[in-house]
Structures are given as C-alpha cells and as structure tokens.
C-alpha cells in the first residue's frame, strides 16, 4: 500500500508538471508500420461501387488537413482485359480532407489523413470493378486498382494499398456454397441481430452480368447490399438476406443458350434447393414470409420459381423482367394470381422490352382478378440523388432495379399510389407486410 501511495504521488507530480501527459494520443503504429501504405474506403452507388475515400497514415500527430496539398493518380488494369485510356488511368479529384483514425472516422488529433474523392457515374476511373466482355458474354469483375497519392508540399508518396473498407458489403457472409443436381451455387447471406422469434427472408437474384463464383459481385454491381441497410431492415423489423449467384447466367438452358421461358433453364431446381435448405438451416426464418425478387435474368428466375412453387413464396418483387409473356400459359396465370407481386420497369428499356414481358403479363394477372399485384412503370431511370442531374440525368432504361434497391417505387400502373390499410406505401413497406 505504501509503494502504491508513493507511485500515485509521483504520477500526480509529473501530471502537474506536464498536464498533457495523461491525454496525449498514442501513435497508431507497430513493427509492421508502412509509411507508404493507404486504406481504400469503398461505397455503393446506384450504378455500382466506387472508391470514395482514401486513408493515409502520418508519422506525426496532426490536427489539420488541406485537400489542396494532395494529388491522386489512379490506375486500373486486369490480365487479358483491354481498357480505353480514360478507363485505365486518370486523376482523382479530391473534394475534402480531414484528420481521422485508421478507419476514416474524423478526430481532432490523429495519425491519419482521410481524403474524400469526387465520384460520378460517368467516370470509370472511380470504380474497382469493370464490365468485361469475354466469349460473347459480359460480366462484372473486380480488377486491380492502384493509387499513387502525393503530398505536393512535402513530396511524400503513398502507393501501397494495405486494406479496404466496404461497410455495406462487410455486413455479409460471402462464403456460402450449395451443391445439388451436380451444380454448385455460391451465395452471400446476411443474418440480422434480432431478438424476435422469427424473421422474414429477402432473396435477391442478380442480373446477367453478375454470374460467377464470387457473390460479392452479385451484391455490389448494382447495390443489392441495400437490402441489409438499416433503413430497409427497419421495415421488416430485421430480416435475413440471401443472394445466390449463378455460375454463368440464370437464363442458361441445357445447350448453353438463353431461354426466355420457352424451355427450361439449368439452374432453377438447384436454386430452389439452396433456398429451401437455407430456410431449414436457419430456423429463426419465418417460413410464411419468404420474399423473392431480382432484376433482368434474376427477374426471369424470380418469376420462374414463383411459377414452379406458387405456395412457397409470400411475395415477389421483380424489376426489368426478362421472362417473355408469350411463354406463360393461362393455366400458370391462374396458379400465381394470388401471389402478391410488385413489378418495376422502365418504358425505355430496350433489353427487356416491356411490351413483350411485364406489360402483357401484368394485364393478364389483373384480368384474372389478381388481388394484390402492382406495377410501377417509369418513363426513364433517373438520378434519384439529384447530385448528377436529377430527373434530367438518364441511366440506361434497363436499370429499373435502381428503384427497387432505393425503395423508391410507390405508385401503381395507373399512376395512383399503392395503398396499404389506407396509407401510401413504398415497395419495401408493402413487401414487409406480405404474409402467406
């Protein structure tokens, strides 16, 4: 006890002589510290992922940062992939700089500087993925993305990426695998932190450009990560999210060609087994609230599974439907007319032409007295953020899934609001209320 009193007394004397002693931040470093390292912070946008921030370590503690002191050159490349000059290399514009911790969180004094970068849908140099055409098919792929950051005042250079932070993607388990019928499907999943007895399941099926064996692509290429976002999760009081991935494309038939519903695809049986097993392996899932949706190829497959298993799913949400209406029989219309479905499409979609797919199918369901089918039919797919031109900026008309991911769809085919218990609702609010 006497030694403890002496030690405390000594500390108090030192503290009086140097009041900063107890409060001086500690340098965030270790024996592996690399002064040339940097951390990328990625963010999802309506058109895909982009490098939004870069975090730079500093040797000395700092309290201020100036964006004009830095210059960034970015390079993109991938083996065997030809890129245009404007895709391969370019300057990244810095809009803001601040003192931060190693994860990019702002602090008053620290050992890191975070640079906030300008991002634009028409600037490919922002993106760490690329749509690659190979053997007549296109697919999104992660590519090599390298930055060289220079402090123009001191000539200090950072050119070694050591880590990446992608908060939306980091919520998911990307290691799922399911094999049946001699086919293996990869999948991503999100499990909510919930105390409720049962939680619904949201299934998202990607488009034709996101096939492969890396389900992160199925999540980030068009912001499907948003189904695990706090906003959308709040409508469901927490929900599981399941994102399967086709090795090629959902609409592939036995001959390797595209089917539009005229013949069977090779994946639907394995996919349904994956879904059913996932539900059984997670007994916290409410089997009366399993929702399936997708875009384009995934829209085709969503409708296919509803046609094959009309009593399994509580509801569907389908954008840019690729299933030809002419391949859906009247008997099938009768079999699914009581399944709640919300369609989303754009009139200027030249890939899945609405007059061949969703418009006649919707009308047939309505004529069959379907009690709970809705259709948000947009003129164009616009910039919902307003940052890039708002209603005057048009994305490709095929990208109507943007309205689903952003929970924007809130009107019916006649232009009137969709009502639930007398209240206007969005597509996710409506989906969360559906139950077998």
N, C-alpha and C positions, 0 to 999 in steps of 0.2 A: 504493500500500500504506500509506504514511504517513497519507494522508487517511482511509483505511478504519479504521486503528487509532484515530485521533482521534475519528471518528464513533462507533465502538463504545464508546470510553471515555466519551464524552458521554452515550450511551444508558444505560450502566451507572450513571453518577452519578444521572441522572434516575430510574432504576429504584429506586436505593437511597432517594432522597428520596420517591418515590411508588411503593410496591410494587404498587399496583393498576393502574398504567399499562398493563402488558402484558396484563392479564387482564380489563379492564373490557369487558363486552359492548357491541357496536355497535348503535345504534338501527336497527331494520329498517325503513327508510323511504327514500323517494326523492321526486323532484319531484312525483309523482302521488299522494302520500300523502293519504288522506282519513280524517280522524279519525272521521267518522260511518259508515265502512264496516264491513261484517262478512262473514264467510265461514260458509256453512252446511255442516255435515257430515251427510250422509245415510247411513242404514244400512238394509239389507233385513231384513224380518221375514217370518214365515210368512204374514201377511195382506197384505204389500206394503211399500213404502218409507215411512220416517218421518224427520223432521228430529230427529236425536239430539243434536247439539251445535251451538253457535254460537261462533265465534271472534271476539273483539273486539280491535282494536289499541289500544294505550295510548301516549300521548306520552312518558311517562317510564318508565324501567325499574322493574319491580315484583317483589317476592318473595313476595307473598301475595295471596290472593283469597278473598272471602267470598260465598257464594251468596245470603245474605240481603240483600246490598247491591243486588241487581238485580231488575228486574221485566220480563217479556216479554209483549207483546201480539202475537198472530199474526192475519193476515188472509188469507183465500183467496177468489179470485174468478176467473172466466173469462167471456169475452164470450159472451152468449147462454145462460149456464148459471144456472139458478135454484138457490140454495142455501138450506137451512134456516139459521136464525140460529146454531145451535150448530155448523154446518159452516163458516160464513163468518167468524166472528170469535171469539176467545177467548184466555184467559190460558194460557200455557205454564208448567208447574211446573218450577222449577229444583231439581235434587237435589244438585248438587255444582258447585264452581268450583275452577279451578286455574290457575296460571301456565303459559303454553305458548309454543311458537313459532307461526308463521303457519299451520302445518298442524294445529294442535291437539295436538302432542306435548308432553308435560309437561317443563318445565325448571325449574331452581331460581330463575333470574332471567331475565326476558324482557320483551318489548314487547307481549305479548298475554295476554288472559284467555280461557279456554275455559269455557263454561257447559254442563254436562251436563243434559239435559232428560228428564223423565219421558215414557215412551212407553207407550201402551196400545191394544190392538186396537179398543176401543170408543170411541176419541176421534178423530173425523175431523179435528180441527184440527191433529193431528200430521203429517198426510200432505200431500205436494206433488202427489199425483195424486187424481183423482176418477173414479168410475164414472158416466159421463154417458149418459142415455137420449136418443136422438135418432132420429127417423123410425122408431120402433118397435124400435130396436136399442140395446143398451148397449155401451159401450166405455170402457176406462180411458184417461185423458188427463192429461198434465201440465197444471197450472194455475198461475196467478200466486200466488206465496206470498211474503208480505211480513211482516217482523218490525219491531217497534219495541222496542228494548232501552233501558231507563233505569237508570242508576245512581242509586238513590234517595238516596244520601248526598251526591252532588255535582250531581245533576240533569243529568249528561252523558247524551246520547242518541246511539244508533247506529241508523240507519234506512235504510241503503243497502247492499244486497247486491252484492258485487263478484265473488264466486266461490263455487263449490260443489265439495265433495269427496265422491265416492261410490266408495270403494275397490273394491268388488266390481264395479261397472259399468265402472269405468275400465280394467279388465283387457281389455275387449272392443273390437274394431274394429266400429263401428256403421255403416259406410259401404257395406256390401255391396249390390250390385244384380245381379239376373239377369233377363233377358228371353228368353222363348221362347213360342211359340204365342200371340203377341200379348198376353202377360201379363207384367207386371214384378213381381217379388217383391223386397222389401228383406230384408236379413238381417244378423245380427250374428255375429261369429266370434271365437274365442279360439285363439291359436296358442301352444303351450307352448314354454318354453325348455328344450329337451331335446337331449341328445347321442346318443340312441338312434337306430338306423337307421330304425325305423318306429314310429309312434304310432297308437293307435286313434282313432276319431272318435265322439263322443257327439252325437247330434242330438236337440234338444228342440223339440216343436211345441206352440205356445201354445193356450190355450182361446179360446172365442168372444168374450171381452171384450178381447182384445189385438190385434185386427186393425188395420191402418192402414199407414202408411209410415214409422214411427219404431220400429225394432226394439228400442230401449231399453225401450219399454213391454212388449214380449214377454219381456224379461228381468226387469224389476223388479216387475211387478204381482203375481207370486207367487213371487219369489225363485228364479227359474231361474238366476240368477247363480251359485248354489251349485255348479253342475257344473264351474266353473272354480276353486272354492275349493281351498286346499292339502289339506284333508282328503280330498275326493273325488278330486282329482287323484292323490293318493298311492296309491290303489288301482290306478290304471291306469298307474303309472309315467310320468305325463304323457299327456294326451290333448287332441286338438283338440276344440273345442265349436262346433257350428253351430246357430244359432237363426233359422230363416226366419220371415217374417211374411206372413200373408195380407192383401191389401188390404182385405178385408171379413171373411169367416169361412170356415174350411176346408170346411165342410159346405154351401157355397152351390152350388146347381145352376144350370143354364143359364137358368132362369126367375127366379132371384134368391131362391128358396125354400130351405128346409133339406132336405137329403137325409139319411136315416139308413142309407144303404146300399141303398135301394130303386131309386135311379137314380144316374147318375154325377155327381160334383161337377166344377167347372170348373178346379180347381187342381192335381189330383194329377199330371198329366203335366208341367206346368211345374216343380212342386216336385221331382219325381224328376230332371228335367234339371238343376236347380240343384244337387242333392246330388251327382249323378254328375260334373258339371263341377267342383264344389268339390274332390272327391276327386282328379280328374285334374290339377287346377291345383296341388295340394299333394302331390307325390309321396312326401312323408315319411309320409303316412297309410297305415296297414296296411289294405288292401282286404279282408282276412279278418276285420277287427274293426271293422265299421261298425255302430253300435248306434242304434236309433231308438225314441223314446218321446215321449209327450205326454199331455195331460190333456183330457178332455171332447171338444171339437172336435178338438184335437190327438190325443187318443186314437183318435177315429174315423179321422183321417188316417194315424196310425201303422199301424193295422190295415189300412187300405186299401192302403198301399204294400207292406206285407208280403204281402197277398193278390195284388197285381199283380206283385210281384218277390220271390217267396219265396226265391230263391237269392242275392239281393244282400246281405241283412242278416244279420249274425251273431247278433243277438238283438233283442228288443223289450222295453220296459218301459212299461206303459200304465196310466194311472190315470183313474178316472171315465169309463170307456169309453162313448162315445155311439153306437157302431155297433149297430144292432138285430141281435140274434142271428138273428131270423127272416129276415133278408136275406143271411145267409151260407149258401151251399149245402153239401151234404155233400161235393161234389167239392172245394170250396175248403178245407174242413176237412182233407181228405186232403192237399191241396197244401201246407199250412202246418204240419202236425202235427210236423214235425221242426225247425221254427224255435223255438229257445228263447225263451219269453216269460214275463214275470213281470207279473201283473195286480195292481193295488191299487184297492180300492174300499171304500166305507163303506155299511153296511146302511141308514142313514137318509138316503141320497142320494135326494132327490125330483126332481132334474133329469135325471140319467141313471139310471133305475130299474134296480137291479142284476138283478132277476129278468127283465128284458126284454133285458138286454145281456150283462154279463160272466158271470153265474152259469150260464146255459144254455150259453154259448159255451165256458166252461172245462170244463164237464162233457162236452160233445161231444168236445173235444180229448182229455180223459183217456180217454173210451170208445174213441177212435180210437187209443189206445196212444201218445199223445204222450209222449216220454221225458223232456222237460225243460221242463215248463210248471208255473208256480207261481202262487198266488193268495193274497195277504194281504187278508183280509176283516175289516174293523174294525167294531166296534159304533158308534163315533162318531169324529169328528175332534176331537181334544182338544189342549189346550195342552201341547206337548212340553217347553217350557222350565220349567214349574212356576211361572213368575212371575205368571201371570194366573188361577190357579185349578187348574192341572194337569189331572188326569183329570176334575175337576168342571166345567171350562170347555169348552163345545162350540162349535167353529166350525160353519158350515153343513156338512151332510153331504156336499155336493158337492165339498168342498175336500180330497179324499183325496190330491191331489198333494202336500200338505204332507209326507206320509210318505215320498214318493219323494225330494223335494228335500232332506229332512233325513236321508236314508239310514236311516230308522227301520224300514222293513219288513224283517222277519226270520223270518216264520213262514208256513206254508202253509195251505191251505183247511181242513185238518183240525186246525189249531191247533198242529201239531208244527213244530219248527224246520226251516228249509231247510238241508240239509247239502251240503257240497262237500268231497270227499275226507275224509269223516267229521267235518268241523268245521262248527259253526254259522256261517252267513254272513248278511250283510245284502244288500239288493238291489243295491247298488253293488259290493260284493265279488263277488257272483255274476256281475253283468254283465261286470266286468273279466276274468273267467275264460273268457268265451264266445268261441269262435273257429270260423269255418267249417271 
